[in-house]
């Protein structure tokens, strides 16, 4: 296992952290974790040198914390840094922060959580943090030993990320979504560098975009074949991250022992500067090929906004395009249901066509909107339009 510096902390993390959002389950019920297999996987990873285990209040319908606590019995708790997250969306009054934290410690069976994150901060939840003085609550929890390090995970635009980083002088770390397809998404590469320059450890989530970057897509095979060394698409994606010095370490949500073994092998071979310029050029070509699979040529310029009927055209197109790019309809339906507010959904388009002359790409927006809604909102399987 390789180990990497985490911001200003006097501690080095294994290149690979174990994310516990996708533990093995029995049947289709995400709350029915296969405890024996989950514990076997987590302990095997720790035995191989992984020293960071990450869970959250809502993972596996609230069952992940209990499963992790059981897996870390028999001496394994002392071998890792344990991370958990405060669900800011559940906090309706300041005391909720402490109530939930104490419940999480009870679920985990621990006195102290080493890395405690404010979960999924965005513009709205950051205001909740400020309104309820939750930073002060976190500092009090650190002072009395319930937590050790204060950080946050993030899902919003770069300007919000910078505001949050600058909004508290003593962040120890942050967690961002980042991979070779998401260099300009949310915090992106600019956010990675911004936080690292200010001494924060930067932990990477979704390094494989929920498994999308592991797919053996026919359009990508001839490109990967030009690489000088032979690796799987997953390994290339992980090495692309570990190649960057600003990356503290990478979290992976692993569902099978095969995932664990493959990721451990990748982590053992990782280092900053491993990839050649030619390697990086090929990965850039893979990214461009992925992007070329987008059926709607939207550049997110937002000239079409605001829509008089409230439709968030760029966001609807982004979700639809990602379904086509990654061949992942299930994920697109989830995004449409959960990431796009009802008032902003494509279903609200009445084909008034006010947006058409504003689009520099000449996209037939009013034609696409019912297709987007039909594919993403309907329960029946659809062939994606390209």
N, C-alpha and C positions, 0 to 999 in steps of 0.2 A: 504493500500500500504506500502511496505517496501522500505527503502531508504538506499543507499550505498555510501561510500566514493569514489571519483573519483580522484585517484592519489594524487597530492599535492594541488589540488584546494580546496578552502574554500567553498565548495558547495557539497550537496549530491543529487544524482540522484535517481529517482524512479527505482526500480529493473527492470522494463519494460520500454523500450523506444518505441515510435511509429515510425516505418519505413514506408516511403511513396513511396515505389517502386511498391507495389502491391495493390493500391487503387481499389475500385470497379469501373468497367467500364460498359458502355452500349454497348452491342453487343460484337464483337471480336476486336474492335479497341482500342488498349491500350492508344491512345491519347484522347479517348472520355470518360473522367472520369465522373462518376456519382457524380456530385458536391454535391448535397443534401445529399446523403448517406455518401460520404466521410467526409463531415463536421460533420454529426451526429455522425459518429464513432469516429473521432478525438476528438470532444468535449466531448463525453461520457467518453473516456479514460482519458482526462484531469480532468473532474469532479471527476473521481475515483482516482486521485492522480498522474497520469503520468505527468512528468514535462520535458520531452525531446522529441522533434519532429524532425525527420531527413528526408531531401529530397536531391535531387541532380539535376544538370543542365539537365541531359539527361533522367531522369525518366519520364515514360509515354510520350515519344517523346517530352520532353520539357514542358509538361503541369502540372507536379506535383507541381512545385514551385508556380504556379498561384493558383492551387487548395488549397494548404496548406495556402497560404496567405489569401485566402477568409475564410477558416475554422478558422483561428486565429483572425478574426475580433471580434467585440463585447466584447472586454476585454480579450480574450483568449491568445493573444500574451504575455501579461504581466505575465501569469501563467506558462510559459515554457521557457526552453532554446531551441533556434531554431538552427538547424544544417543544413549546406549546404556544397557543395563540388566544388572545382575548377577543371574543366576537363582539366587536363594537356595535354591530347592528342590534344586539340583544340588550344593550345598556340603555335603560330609560331614566335612570337616576344614578348619581355617583356611586352609591353603595353597591350597585350591581357589579361593578368592577371587582370588588373584593369578594362578593358572594360567589361569583362565577370562578374566580381564581381559586378559592378554597374548595369549590366543588371539583375543579380539575385536579387539584392536588390529591383529593380523596379518591377520584377515579384512578389516577395513576399510582396511588399508594406511595407517594413521596412527600417529603417535607418541603423540598426545594425544586423549582423548575429552573434549569440553568439559563436557557435562552427563552425569554417571554416576549412574544410579538403582539403588537396591535394589528389585528388581522384585516387584510384586504383594504387598507386605507385608500380612500379616494376623497374628492373635494367635500362630499357630504359628511363622511364619517370623520374626517379631520376636524370639521367644525364641532362635531360631538366631543371629540377628544379635548378641544379647547374649551368648549362650553362647560364641561364637567370637570375640568382640571385633572384629566386622567394621567397626564405626565406626572403630576404630583403624587397621585395614587401609586403609580408604578415605582416612583422613587421611595415611597414609604415601604412598599413591598420588598424592594431591594434592601432597604436599611434593616428590616426585621428578618431577612433571610428567606422569605418565601420565593423570591426570584433572584437571579444573579446578574443577568445582562438584559438591557432594554433595547428592543428593536421594533421594526414594523415590516409587514409585507404590503405590496402595493399593486393597485389596478386602476390606473387613470392616465392622464396625459403628462408629458414631461414637465410642463410648467407647475403642475400640482406636486409632482415628485420633488422638484427643487424647493418649493415652498415648505414641504414637510421636512426635508433634510435640514433646511435652514431654520426651521421653527423650534428646534431643540438642540442645544449645544452638546448634549451628552448621549446622543444615540451611539450605541455600540455597533450596530449592524442593521442591514436592511435585506429584504428578500424581493427579488424582481423576476418577472417572466422574461426570459432572454434565450435566444437560440439563433441559428444562422438565418432563419426566416423572419425573426422578430427584431431585427437590428434597429428599426425605427418605430416599433410598436410599444406603446406605454412608455416606460422609462427608457428602454432601448440602450443602445451603446452609449449615447450621450449621458444618460442617467447613471450607467455603470461607472463611467469615468468621473462624473460629478461627485458621486458618493465616495468613490475610492480616494479621490484627491482630498477629501475632507476627513479621511481617516476611518471611515466606516468599513466594516467587513461587508462584502456583497455576496449574498448567497443566491444561487440561481435555481429557480423552479421552472418547470416545464421545459427542460432541456431538449426533449424529443417531441414537444408539442402534443403531449398526451398520447404518444406512440405514432403520430402521423408521419414523423420523419424516419420511421423504421420501415415504412412500406416499400415493397419491391415494385415500384411503378415502371411499366415498360418504357415510358419516355425518359426515365433516368438511367436505365441500365447501361446504355452505351457511353454515358458521361462518366459514371462511376468506373467503368472499365478502363478509362484512360489514366486512372491513378497509378502512380509508380509502385505503391504498396497496396496489398489487398486487405481491405477492412470491410466490415458491414456498414450499411448506412447509419446505423445507430452509433457505431464506434466513431465514424467520421464526425457525426454531430457532437458527440461528447468531447472528442479531441479538439474540435474547433473552439469549444468553450475553455477547456483547460489550457489551451495555447496562450490565453490572454492573462497577463499578470494581475489585472484588476479583479479577476474572478477569484473569490476566496475558495469556494468549493461548490459542487453541483449536487442538488437533491434529485433523487430519482424515486418515483413511486413504483415499487416492484410487486408484481402479482404472482410470480412463479419463481421457483428456485432457479430455473434457467435464466430468468432476468437477472437474478442476483449474481449468478456465476459470470454471465457475460459482462455485467457492469463492473464487477470486481476485477476482471481481466483488463478491461479498458482503463480503469483507474490506476492499476498497477503499472501500466505502460505510459501514463500521462506525465507531461511536464510542460512548463512554459517554453514556447519557442520550438515545439516538436514539429509543427507543420512547416513545410517549405512554401515559398511564394507560389510555386506551381500548384501545390495542394490547395492553397487558398483561392487561386484562380478557378480551379475546377469546382470547388464548393460554391463560389459565386455564380458559376454557370448553372449548377444545380438549382440554386435559388432562382435565377432568371427563368429557368425552365418550369419550375413550380409556378412562378408568377404568370407565365404564358398560358397556363392551364385555366386562368381566370376567364370565365365567359363574358364578364362585363368589364369594359375597359375604364373603370372608375379610378381616378387618381386621388380621390379624397380632397379635392380642392375646395369643396363646400360652396361653390358659386351658386348651386341650386338651393341653398338654404338662406333663410328659413322657408319651409314649405307652409303655405297658407292653411293647410290642414294638419300640420304637426308631424308629418312623416320625416323621419331621419333617413333620408335617402342614402347617404354614404355608408351608414352603419348597416342598413339592410343589405346593400350591395356587398359590403365586406363579409358578412356572415354567409351569404349565398356563394360568393366566390370561393371562400375557404372550403365549403362543401365540395365544390368541383375540384379544387386543387388537391385536396387530401383524400378524396373519395370517402367522405365521412358524413353521411346524412344524419346519423344519430346525434353527433355533436352539434351540427348546424341547427337541428330542431331544438336542442337544449339551449343554445345561444339565443335563438329567436324567442323562446319562451322566457328566458331569465335575464338576458343582457339588454334586450330592447323593451322599453316600457310600452305598454299597450297603446298609448297615445302616439307613439313614434313608429308603430309597425306598418309594414307595407299595405296591410289590409285597409288602412285609412285613406289610401290614394283614391281619388275620384276621377282621375284622368282629366284634370282641368288643363293640363299641359302648360301651365305657367312656367314650369322649370325648363322646358325644352330649349328655348332660345338662350338660356343662361349657361348651358352645359358646353364647355369648350371641347369636349370629346364627342359631341353630337350623339350622345346616348339617348335611345328612345326610352326615357325613364318611365313614362306612363304605360308603355307596353310591357316593360319588365316587371313593374310592381305587382300585378296580379299573379305573374309566374312565380315570383319570389314568395309571395304569401301562400300560393298553392302548394309549393314544394315544402316549405318550412313549417306550415301550420296544419297541413292535412295529415291524418293518421295513416292514410294509404301510402304504399311505396310509390315513389315517382322516379322516373328517369330524369336526371338533371339536364336542363336545357343548356346547350353550348353554342 
